[in-house]
Amino acid sequence: MPISQKAKARTRLCTLLAMTGPSVFAAHAAHAEPARFNPAFLYQGSAGQAALAALEQHTTLAPGAHTVRVSLNLQDHGAHELEFSQAADGQLQPCLPAQWLASLGLRLSTLQDPALAHAACLDLPQAIADASVVLDSQAMSLAISIPQIAMQSQASGQVAPSRWDEGINAAFVNYQVSAQRSASASAHQSSEDAVFNAGANLGAWRLRSGYSMRSDQQGRRWQRNYTYAQRDVPGLNANLTVGESNTGGDVFTSQPILGAVLASDFAMLSDNQQAYAPVIRGVALSRAKIDVRQNGYTVYTGYVSAGAFELDDLAVYGNGELEVTLTEADGQVRRFTQPYASLGNLLREGVWRYEASVGRYAPARAELDRPMLAQASLARGLGWKSTAYGGLRQASFYRAATLGAARDLGTLGALSADITVSESQPQTGPARRGESYAIRYGKHFASRTYLRFAGYRYSTEGYRDFGEAVYEHSRNVAFLGNRRSRFELSMSQPIGRNTSSSLTLSQEDYWGSQPSRRQVQFNISTYWRKVQYSAYATQSVAQAPGYEWDSRQIGLSVSMPLEFGNWSSASFDAVSSQGNWSQRASLSTADTERGLNYSASVARSTEGHNSLGASVAYQGQNGSYSLGYNAGPGYQNLNGSAAGSLLLHEDGFLLSPMAGDTMALVHVPGIEGVTVQNAGRQRTSADGYSLVPYMRPYRSNSVTLDTHELGPEVELDNGTVQVVPRRGAIVRAKFAARKVNRLILRLLAADGRPLPFGAQVTDANGAVLGMVGQGGQLLLATSLEPQVLHVTLDEGRCGVELAPQLWPEENGFRQRTLTCL
């Protein structure tokens, strides 16, 4: 809060305390008359009367254009510049255009007069019953309240596209580098690895490129993983990508291409449209309250009007039952349940998902053919709790089509089925034609068993997916033949309150004499008296004529907190792999204040060989770093790694930890060492910059400064900024901050008496800095340069000369008693 506003607030508080008694009695004596402050209690003349008049009328802002932070029904909508005029009662009244209110969610059809839908300045409380508009001139905020019945069906988390910020022009590099040195009795080896993800933002376009490097005894090898340009298309709720990218993977398997991809982006939709949920329908006998619970937790509450209703904006996930409670106006309560289940290809009713790709196939292996490839897929959430989907894929020697449907069966779970037909032409021999049938199932059982996914696909002998067709057409030795069937299962089962278990299984086989594969993994974990116990078992089997490979592993782990020394936890592990047991004990600790993590371990194998290990990791302001050492019989290994980001922007460059793809560039001008909440150990640099990674695209993200560590010389107008980045954007979050010198002055008149309470203080330019408080005290924030203050008194004006640079500072303040001459 600026110092002038603080002074006004202090003056108002003191005056209110002095006037409370008389004002209250006056208000009770004359019910129709508003409360008035009695200036006779001040004995201060015209200065006090002017201060009280300003307090009575609350005219802290003048009519005109002002930028205020707008909230609608307690939801922040950012800063807007609005025109304010003075009403008959002396209060400021904002000009609210009807179309602007519609962009915030007002349903114009609910206005009492349809002609008001195009009003340049809408009197909201007059146009809509129970609506209100409250201006807080101190906080420069405008709180608008509109009854829910007059609001559009605004989905959870949705932000109007007009607020999406494409960010600034900037470039960045995310890097991960590692190196190791190994020495044994027979050889010395070394290797280095690096992964770079670079990007540049130019207007609405995002340029991205990824590279990897490997260096060892065989030399140094670079590989480009992708290079593309991308921008969002808000009108289609989609992203357009041009360059080296991948086709969509919702209907067909994703494939790398060099071309263009237009695909829907669910992040642009509201939170409750991104995942499937059933539509709840019913009939209310009156204006009734409706509550919806999932697993005992309330997920929706609101009111519906008398008659038929439907709820199509529930934010629920997973599977289970929805408990619906309808409370009528007369107190009558009706309850019913609606079971539902979901799969990944189930969409909410009315939601579209689509993708269109065209380009040249771009595999990592240079020896494979690179035909032109075109692909399109479409899915639509229908009524009856179902979804239809399909797609087409075309290349010079391959074509395929898919058609399928998914259905929420309620208590029976969720089911989807599809059929794909393909035709491929190898370089020699007849064309291959075949079909592939798939079925998927998911359910949450009453025993709390969650069958997250179970799927089976069977393909006829002539069927080829695109990857198999490419390998066959290229006559590549890696071609294993075409897959005949594949089964997948993923499920979890909680046991009591502290125990959970999970099972995953996959199995596939091929036509002819090609190998079959099976993988199984089981995990169980429990807590007891702060100690965690875990066990797992895995098996991987591959079979072929004359060849069989079976890898099995069993592991046990115990982890417990420590309460002695500087170590924070200890763990013990035992692993059996291929019949050989090994045991390991380790200690670890974390120094959160310094960003350090330490660990040390000792291990012993079945053969009686002992090995030691130690590592240290540091999470710093500019990146993360680690160093490790391991030694055992006949070998030693030293390894290290580093990861972080380098951002180039118009004002310079900034080093930070890994920053992801969508981020916020925080700027607190001239203030160094400020931390941002939920941004790790980062602090603003010498020029006031910091980076906040992993912003949610198309959503309102709060960027909040941690003001607890700020010194008294730092003054902030607002400690929180709301940003709404587009996908891949680097948005600027700028805070109005400055360094000031705080002065506590005791101002005296020429005769030695304190200056009167309420006297106005201005600078040389006439700007109001504050008002004199009790005992002639004045709290002031200003620079260190010499200046003259002017104080307005009944008998005229007097001046006070300041020379703050000559005054000592104590606890962040400079204090002095001065005479006004």
Summary of the structure (lengths in Angstrom):
residues: 821
radius of gyration: 34.8
end to end distance: 30.1
largest distance: 114.4
contacts: 2481
relative contact order: 0.08
helix: 12%
strand: 54%
